Amino acid sequence: MSVMFVKDMRECNSFVAGDATVLRELLHPAKDDVAVQFSVAHATLRTGETSLPHRLCTAELYYVLSGTGTMHINDEQCSVRQGQIVYIPPGARQWIRNTGTMDLTFLCIVEPAWRSEDEEIL
């Protein structure tokens, strides 16, 4: 039995999430043979697109891989770019807008792992 887990993003199906981002689920303890309590998804927003306002009852991190955007959490907003991480507290109203000239890509890390019943589209 192998203890190593490797998954190629190119082998993960993409889908449009409830918040209108294009996601590829990279790791989820309910679907993958891993002993973790968090999930990781790769998100893409095209130039000029905005995710729909939503909230999770769990904590979330966005780690920006490429592009630039404006992150909105409750009544605050901040410019974000490659190499930055954003903490989104449980229950916060959130959305992100791609303000750049290329795709905005980021990792969504949810702890505990994402479940549809924990998300509300606003």
Protein Blocks (a to p, Z undefined) as FASTA:
>chain_A
ZZbdcddfklpccdddfkopacddfbdfklpccdbfbdcddddddehiacdddddfbdcd
dddfbdcddddehjbccdddehiacdddehiacddddfbfbdcdddddddddddfklpcc
ZZ
